[in-house]
Amino acid sequence: MSIFGAIVAFLLAIVLILRNVPVGYGMMCGAFIGALFGGASIDEAVRLMMDGAKEMTPSILRVLSAGVLAGVLMQSGAAAAIAGKLVRACGEKYVLFSLCFAAMVLTACGVFVDVAIMTIAPVALALAHRLDMSRFAILLALIGGGKAGNIISPNPNTIAAAEAFHVPLSSLMMAGIVPAMIGLFVTYQLAKRWRGDDKHMPEIETAEKETPPWQKAIVAPGVAVILLLSRPLFGVSIDPLIALPVGALIGVMAMNKTSELNVFLRVGMEKMSSVVFMLVGTGTLAGVIANSPLHQAFMHTLESFGFSPYVIAPIAGALLSGVTASTTAGTAIASRVFGEALIEAGVSSLAGAAMVHAGATVFDHLPHGSFFHITAASVHMSTKERLTLLPYETLIGIAIATTSTILFYIFL
């Protein structure tokens, strides 16, 4: 594969994604046409795509297992119960911090960041009405908290980075703790600036939904996290493929909802199906690009300008998350394409995975992705209003990525 073919694959995928073609199809189409432009025959192009997709199989299996936990947390009311408890515990004086923290905890427990925001948004809107706070403040708090939680979660983006760099998922989750804390702090400081600036606050009607006691709701994510951390804690390695569903099943029994298990499984499968398809498309594009000298040329070019590999790693994650407007797709492509080159340049596997993953939080909120529109709808914002938060979200992502880079470059 020539560099020209890889560039064509990459650019065509970008164009198709920006024209609202589904991300998976856009990347598959870009991969195939780029491979042909790169000198491959039709059979060779298909083989490159198939080989790339096969590399994603371990990630896909673990993502599907994560769907069991996600389905239980979302559908059982456990996520809402955990969020409500965290907000009540912090009190109205620190309501913005409680929203940041609740979003981080829910996402860290394995809830997708957009689902976490939608889960907390009704509570946040009710508080905003009562305390005369703006939707901009509460949404920024939820988004920043979600970004912080995403890099310490067992979600698909973390799984993709761990698989590509061949590091334990639990190690990668722990590597994101300090950047997540900095991201939480920066989010809170930025959200406070928006606290009373909302001239178009709509009338919000909120309905109370039945939720399990928070003590029972926390069982599923708690057991899953303990199992994931069993290697550093007890010297026993339990794969996420086992840990996540086992935690979910124990949580279901604790909440006395075993009769609803099939419903939870269907919800989790539906939520993960789009992610699985995106990962397949990601694999086909990564398979084509990784079989060209593009990633090496990119590395050498940046190094010739004086960029350290420790800077290139988060830049790769940031650029590809911006192209795809997705943390998962950006992390997966950057990890697969640049992982080997980063390791050859002297970056450890854990450092590379953590910095690429952190970098993917910088531009994952751009308007051509679904996250932008889902979060806008969660607090009844127009597209124009939602656009005003983009620079602040980017600053939060930069804070997370910069902290991760400094942490590994200087201290580890």
WOZI-V15619 format. One line per field, one symbol per residue. psi: psi as a letter, one per 30 degrees, with the letter a starting at -180 (. if undefined). A space follows every 10 residues. Layout:
psi->???
This chain:
psi->kleeeeeeee eeeeeeefgg kkeeeeeeee eeeeeefggk leeeeeeeee eeeeffeeee eeeeeffeee eeeeffgeee eeeeeeeeef lfeheeeeee eeeeeeeffg kkeeeeeeef eeeeeeeeee ghllfeeeee eeeeeeeefe fglhleeeee eeeeghlkee eeeefgeeee eeeeeeeeee effgegijfh jlkkkkkkkk llkfeeefee eeeeeeeegf efefgkkjkf feeeeeeeee eeeeghhffg eeeeeeeeee efeeeeeeee eeeeeeeeef glgeeeeeee eeefggklff eeeeeeeeef eeefhkeeee eeeeeeefee eeeffgklee eeeeeeeeef fegfglfglf eeeeeeefgh kleeeefffe eeeeeeeeee eeeeeeeeee f.
